[in-house]
Structure formats: structure tokens, C-alpha cells
Amino acid sequence: MNRSQQNQGNMTVQEAGRKGGETTSRTHGREFYQEIGHKGGQKVRELIRKGEEAGGEGTSRSNRRGM
């Protein structure tokens, strides 16, 4: 008896995530992931800039890298 038979149709969070990721990959393709990755990177850059403008110590790149 395999895991899906034991769970009687229920799936784990991990299985659900994998299934959803595979479906998203099939329906949207590589460009979708490139676009959302770019948006995420831009948001991180914006948050770092805002932290530096607010005077938050330890937020600049030189401070984070120990330079």
C-alpha cells in the first residue's frame, strides 16, 4: 500500500506544493518565473534603500559584508 492509498486521497502540504508548482510551471512557463524573480529582487532593493534612508545602521551592503 503506498502513501496515497494510506491517506485515502488526502495529501501532505509538501505533495500539494509540488503538485501546484508543477501545474504553475506547465501553465505559465519559464518567463513567468523570471518575471516574478525580477519583481522580488526589485522589491528587496527598494526595501534596502528605504532602510538606508531611514538611517538604519547595519543595512548598507558594506556593513552587511563587514567592509
Secondary structure, 3 states (H helix, E strand, C coil): CCHHHHCCCCCCHHHHHHHHHHHHHHHHCHHHHHHHHHHHHHHHHHHHHHHHHCCCCCCCHHHHCCC
